[in-house]
Amino acid sequence: MPERNNYIDFHCHPALKPFGRSFRKSPAGMQSQHRSHKTSLWWYDPPSVTDKLLNYLGGLTRFSQSNAHALARGGVGVACASLYPLEKGFVNNTIKRDALNDLLLDFATSLGKDRIDFLQGMTDYFADLNLEYQFYKQCHGHVVRLPQGSFQYRLVRNYGEIEENCRSGDTTADLRTLCLVISIEGLHVLNTGLGRVPDPWEVLQNLRKIKAWEFPPFFITVSHHFWNHICGHAPSLSGIVRKVANQAEGMGQGITDLGRRVLSEMLSRENGPRILPDLKHMSGRAREEFYALRQSGELGDSHFPLLISHGACNGLKSFRDPFPGDLPTARLLNPVEINFYDSELIALARSGGLIGLQLDERRIAAKSALELVPRSLLRHKIMHYRSELLWRQVQHIAETLDRAGLFAWGCMAIGSDFDGIIDSLNGFWTAEELPFLSDFLERHAYNYLKKAHWQLPENSIRADEVVERIFSGNGHRFLKAHFQG
């Protein structure tokens, strides 16, 4: 039987690959009820030896990381399923044909050529968003039989429904439920960033339509990889993708007038439930402006929690003072703008917010630190060395908050970004390995806490409590407090 850990993953893309494959047949966007079909969320696609080698050598992830089967086997009880109409900047470029073909081949391996062809000609992100939303709804509550027992996934509107499903799982031994919380990555879904000036009326109407969904999103990532007329984005691409996809337009800009109107509408409860803004991918300047707008009350609400669904620390003091502090972890982290500054971590903790720690090697560690990771052919050693990269993120957050006189362990969770075109920690390829990651992280926590000295006495807690909070407890408390529908 799969682990009964009730883990939470605050950011993953279970439908990205099966939804893409559904474009091979007409009508597109149909999910199969057969778990053995590649257009099912339950299609089990663990990495082969060749897959792992390609990932290890080239950072290419051609296998499914967060299919519902892998989530269930990994003990995930709640996942924030991110809807993401892939941006046209990935597939439409004025570049040499050979390079474009390489890029398309890489995407086609995961999504399928028919999906790529569709994206190249797409003129309506909002229609594509609704199609993916319906894809999830089609098999909501449909029971599948796996080798580990009977399972279903259910979309949920609030934390009460999560609790109800948990209680049902405790009393119904032969049926397990994976709760999916809808989220969205990128406000381009409102039909912005399409090479034309967006119509503000259309943008706001699309947002209100989203808020009227049967299962409205709990949060939306404000920006993503390309200019969306809402706010500037941070540099985010690497490798071959960075060479062929131009992120320059809008990069580093602040929040636009339209962006202020959209953020106010998201946070308003007048036309539907409040939708939290997710700070990931926003430029440093846009994030600074966002904090100022929140504090001033110009967004209509100044008491909502700050949320980073899938992020990492950069070890730097602040956007205005971008230099490492004196913590031992500061120079081991990736010092890039898309990652978060110490000042932001403190503000997030004070707001009662949450950071989902992402599992992308390229994002969480400095290049020099990655080069120094010991090599091994033994799986348990690989897992030990690679999990330490994530532990450094945890340690940095804890020590930063302790220095600020704050509880060190209350704002961290997991936001894997599985299936989000990431290079996951070697040895922890998919959601199925989350229990192993939990175990190895507890080892690092135990060794660290034996020698740790705290300014705040309540920060001295056990290693198992630290890990329980990150993988489950903090996330459940955050959802209970803020996911009210």
N, C-alpha and C positions, 0 to 999 in steps of 0.2 A: 504494500500500500504506500501511496505517496506520503510525505511528511505532513503532519498536522501542525505546522508551525504558524499558520495564519499570518504569513509575511504580507507586507504591502510594498508594491512597486509604484511610485508616483509618476513614472513616465516610461511608457513603452509603446510599441506600435504593432500589436498582434495582427492587424488586418492589412498592413502595408503590402506584404507579398501575396497573400491569397486574393486580396481585392485586385491587385495588379494583374494576376493571372486570369481573373474573371473576364478580362477584356478579350480573351481569345475566342469567346463565343458571343453571340448576340441573343438577347440583350445583355450588355455588360452590367456588372455589378450584382450578379446573382451568386449567393453563397450556397454551396452544396451542403446538404444535411448529412452526407456520408463522410465520416471522419477520415476516410482513406483517400479522399479527393483533395487535390491541391488547392481548390478554392474554398476549403473549409478552414475555419479558425483552429480546428482540432488536428489538422494535418501535421504529423510528427516528422520532423526533418532534422535529426541530430547530425552534427558535423562528422564527416568521414575523416579518415587520416589525411587525405588529400586536401580537404577543406581546411583542416587545422594548419597544415603546412602552408597553404596559400595565405591564411590569416597571419600566421607567425612571420612569414617572410615579407609579405606585401601589404598587410593590413586590410585585405579584402575579405568581407564577410558575406559569403554566398549561400549561407544556410540560415534557417529560421531560428531565431533566438527566443522569441516570446510568443510562439503559438500557444494556444490554450492548453494543449497537452503538456508542453514543457513547463508552463506556469503551474499546472496542477502537480506535476511530478516534483517541482521545486518547493512545494508547500506555500505557494502564493494564494492567499484567500481574497485579496483585493488588489486590483490593478487599475491604474488610471490609463485608459486606452486613448491614445492621442490620435485624433483625426488629422490627416495631413495631405491636402492636395499638393503634390510635388510641384515646386515652383518652376516656371518655364525657363528661368535662368540656367537651369541644369541641362536642358535639352536643346535650347535655341541659342547658338553662339556664333559669332563671326570669327571662326577659327579655322585652321587647316583641317581638311576633310579627314585625314588619317587620325588626328587627335580626337576629333569628334566621334569617329567610329569607335575608338578605344573607350571613350567615356560611355557611349551608348551600349557597347557590349557589356561593360561592367554593370550598368543598371539593368540591361535586358536579362542578365543572368538571374537577377532577383525578381524583376517585375514583369518581364515578358516584352517582346518587341511590339505587340499590339498596344500595350499600355503606353509605351514610349511614343508610338505614332500618335496616339490620342493626345498625349500631353503636348506634343509639338504643335498641334493645331488647336488646342483648347483656348477658348476666349472667355470662359466663365468659371472662375474658381468656386463660386458659391454653388453652382449646380453640381460640380464635382464633389464638394463637401457633403451635400445632401445625399448624393449617391453612396458615398462611403458610410454615412450615418445609417442609411437604410440597409446597407450590407450587414452592419452589426445587428440591427433589429430583426433581420430575417430569421436568425436562429436563436434569438433570445428565449431561454427556457426550454430549448430542444435538448432532450437527454441523449447522450451518446454513451456507448459501452466501450470502455478502455480495458486493457489488461489489469489495471489497478482498481476497477470498479466502475460504477455509473457516475457520470458527471454532467453538469450543465453549466453554461454561463448565463448570468442574468445581469442586464443593465439596471442600475439603481439610481434613484432620484435624491436620496438623502441617507444619512447615517442610520436612521431608524430601519431602513430596508436592509442595510448591511447587517445590523444586529439580528434582524428577523431571520435572515439567511444563515447566520452563524448558529442561531438556536436550532433551526431546522436541521443543520448538519450534525449537531450534537445528538439529536433524537432520531435521525434517519441515517443509520449506518451505511445503507446501501446506495445513498445518493449524496454526492458532494457538489457544492456550488461555488463557482468562481464569480465574485462580484466585480463587475466592470463599471468604473466611474468614467463617464465621457469627459474628455478634455480636447482641446484643439491647439495645434502648434502653428502660430502665425496668423496675424490679422489680415493678411492678404486674402484670406478666405471670404472677406466681405466684398471682394471684387476690386481690390486695389493692386498696384504694382503690375499692371498689364500694359504698360507703355503709353497710357493715356491718363489725363487728369481725371480722378474718380469723381463721381457725382455724390456729394455729401448726403443727399436725401436717400439715394439708393443704399449707400453704405450703412446708414443708421437703420433703415428699414430691414436690411439683411440681418443686422445684429438683433433687432427685435424679433425677427422670425426664429432665430436661433434660440433666443430666450423663451420662446413659446413651444419649443420642442417638447415631446413627451418626456425625454431624458436630456434636459439641457446640460451644457458643460459646466463643470465645477470651476474650471479656470481655463484661460486662454493665454498662450504665450504671445506677448504683444508684438514682437518682431521675429524674423527668422533669418534666412540667409541673404535675402535680397531686399531692395527698397520697396516699401509698401505704403508710402505716403502717410503713415501713421507716426513713425519715429525712426531714427537712425539705428542701424544695426552694427554689431561688432564683427571684425574679421573672424571667420569661423571655418573656412575650408582649408584642406591640406592635400598634399600629394598630387596625383594627376587631376583631381577635381579642381584644385586651386589653379592649376595651369590653364584649364579650359573654360572655367566659369568666372565671369567678371563680376565681382561684388562691389565695385567702386561707387556706383551711384547710391547716394544716401548714406554711405558708410560714415559713422562717427557723428552724424547729425543728431539734433535734439528732437523734442516732441513737437509735431505740427499742431496748428489750430484744429484740424480735423481729428488729430490724435487725442487732444484734450476732450473733444466732444464724445469720441468713442469711449474713452476711459470713464468718463462721467456716466455714460449710458450703461456700461458694463457694471459699474458699482451701484447703480440705482436699483431699487426694488419696485419701481412703479410699473414697469412693463414686463415683469417676470422676476425670477430669482436673481440675486446678486451673482455676478461672475467675477472671480478674483483674477487680477492681472498677474501673469507669470513673468518674472523679470529676466529670464534667460534670453540670451541673444540680443538684448538691447545694448546700444552703445553705452560707454561710460557716461558720456554727456547726457544722454536720454535718461539714464537711471538717476543721475543727480537731479535733473529737472523733475523727475517723477517723485522723488523723496520730498522735494520742496513743495510740489503741488499737494501731496498727501498731507504734509504738516500744516499747510495753510488752509486746508479745507476746500480748496478750489475744485476738487473733484466731487464735492458733495458729501464725502465721508472721509474722516481722518483716523478712523479706529480699526480699519481692516488690517489683517495680518499681512506681512510681506511674505511672498512665496517665490521660491526658486525650485521648479519641479525637477530639474536635472542639471546640477551645476557642480562647480569645484572652486576652491580658493586659489588665489594667485600668489599669496604670501606677501603682497605689497600693502603698504599702510592705507592708502586711499587714492582715489582718482586724481586728486590734486597733488598728492605727495607719493608718487608711484615708485617707492623704494622699499626694499625688504626691511622688516623690523629685525629685532635681535632674537626672535624665537629660533630654535635649532631647525625647525622645519621650513622656515621662510624661503630659503634659497633652493629647496628641493622641489618646490611646486612650480607649475607652469606659469610664468609671469606675463600672461596675456590679458587683454582687456575683456575678453568674453568671460573670463573667470572673475571671482568676486574678491573685493578688497576687504581688509580687516575691519574698516569702518562700517562696511555694509553688513558684515556678519554680526557686529554689535547691534546695529539698528534692527536687523531682522530678529534677533533674539529678544530685544526689548519690545518688539511689536507682537510677540507671541507667534512669530512666523515659523517657517520650516524651509530647510534646504534638503532636497533629495540629491544624494551624492551619486553622480554618474559613474559609470564603469568603463569609460573610454581611456585607455592607457595614454593616448596622445594628449588628452586634456588634463589629466590629474597630476602629471609629473613633468618636471623640467626635462628637457632633452638630455642634459648632462646626467641627471639622476637615472633616466632610463638606460643610458649607456653603461652605467655602473651596476645594474642589476645582475647578480651572479647567474650564470647559465647552468642548466642541468638537463639531463635526459630523464630524470626521475620525477614523476608527476607530483608527488607530495612536496618535493623541494621547489618545483616550479610554482606551485600554489602558495607556498610559504613566502617566497621572494616577491611574487606579484601582488599578493594580498597586502604586503607591507606598503605598497604604493598607495592603496586606499587608506590604510591605517594612518599614514602621515597626514592625510586630509583631516581625518577624525581628530588626531592629536592637535593639529594646528587650530582647528575650531575651538576645541576644549580649552586650550591654553589662552587663546585670544579672549574668550569669554570670561575665563577665571580672572584674568588681569583687569577686566572691566567690572569686576564685582558681580558677575552674572552666573547663573547656573550653567554648567558647561555642557550638559548632556541632553537638554530638552528640545533642541531644534533640529536634530539630524535624522534623516531617514534615507531610504534607498530610492533613487530615481534613475534606473539603469540605463535608459535610452536604448534598450535592446531593440533590434531591427530598425534603428534609426541611422543606419549607415555608419556604424561606429566600429572601432577596433577594440574589442572588449579585452579585459585582463586575460592574458594567456593562462589557460588552465580553467578559467571560469567562462566558458564559451557561451552558455545559454542560461535561461532562468532555472533550468534543471540543476545547475551547480550552486544555486544560492545557499543551500544548507552547508555545503563545503566552505563557501566564502564566510558564512557566519562562524563556523568552527575555527577557521584560521584567523579571522579577525579577533576572536576571543583570546586566542593564544597571544597575539600581539598586545591586546589590552591587558592581559594578566601580567606579562613581562614588564610593561610600562608602569602599571599602577603600583607595582611593588616598590618602586623608587620615586613615584611622583610626589610633589609637594604642592599644596594648594593654598591660595589666599583665602578661598571661601571653603569652610569645613564641609559643607554639604556636597562639594564636588568629589569627595572621597567616597566612591561607591565601588561595588564589585564589578569584575570584568564581565560576568554573565549579564548583569543588569545593563551595562553599557550596550552590549550587543542586542539585547532584547529591545531596548529603546530604539535603536537604529533600524532594526528590521521589522518592528511591529508596533511597540508601545507608543512611541511619539506620533507615528502616523495615525493610529486609532484615536488618540487624544485630539489631534488636529482636526480630523474628519468629524469627530463628535461635536467639536466646538463650532465648526464653520460650514460643514456640508449639511445644510438644513433644507435645501430645496426652496 
